[in-house]
Amino acid sequence: MFTSKRGEKMNGAQRRYMWRFLPAMVVYSLVIPVSSSLIDGHRVDGVTLIALSIAPALPLLVAIAAVGLYLIEETDEYVRMRAIIGALGGTGLVLAFGTVWGFLEQGGVVAHIPAWFVFPLWAIGLGLSQGLCGLINRWGSRP
């Protein structure tokens, strides 16, 4: 999410981000298989089915909050701008992909994609945007 030079210590906002984001991802990676196997392997319905279906989303909501809090707490304007560019790149990828895919799906050309695909796609877009931003920065023309 943030950009720092190798060997450079993380600042307070970056440490807090890591302490929020990484545990959320660990919980997410543990909840997904448990929730899926309980839904697929057992006859669950009603409130139990709703709870098991929502459970994987909760750590992702924490991760989204961690990103937002990081952007608020980061005091280095350059680093914050780089993080915002990454987040905007991820958002742009989700919007573009979702729009094109939606029209293709409406036309019957492609199959439906589950809505949970949005977060991983956003994260991929964030990473690609930050990587591209880093390359451009090395070439010396833009942040």
URMOVEN-V954750 format. One record per run of one state. SS is the DSSP state (2 for helix, 1 for strand, 0 for the rest). FROM is the first residue (numbers start at 1). TO is the last residue. If there is no record, write none. Layout:
SS/FROM/TO
SS/FROM/TO
This chain:
0/1/11
2/12/41
0/42/45
2/46/73
0/74/76
2/77/106
0/107/116
2/117/139
0/140/143
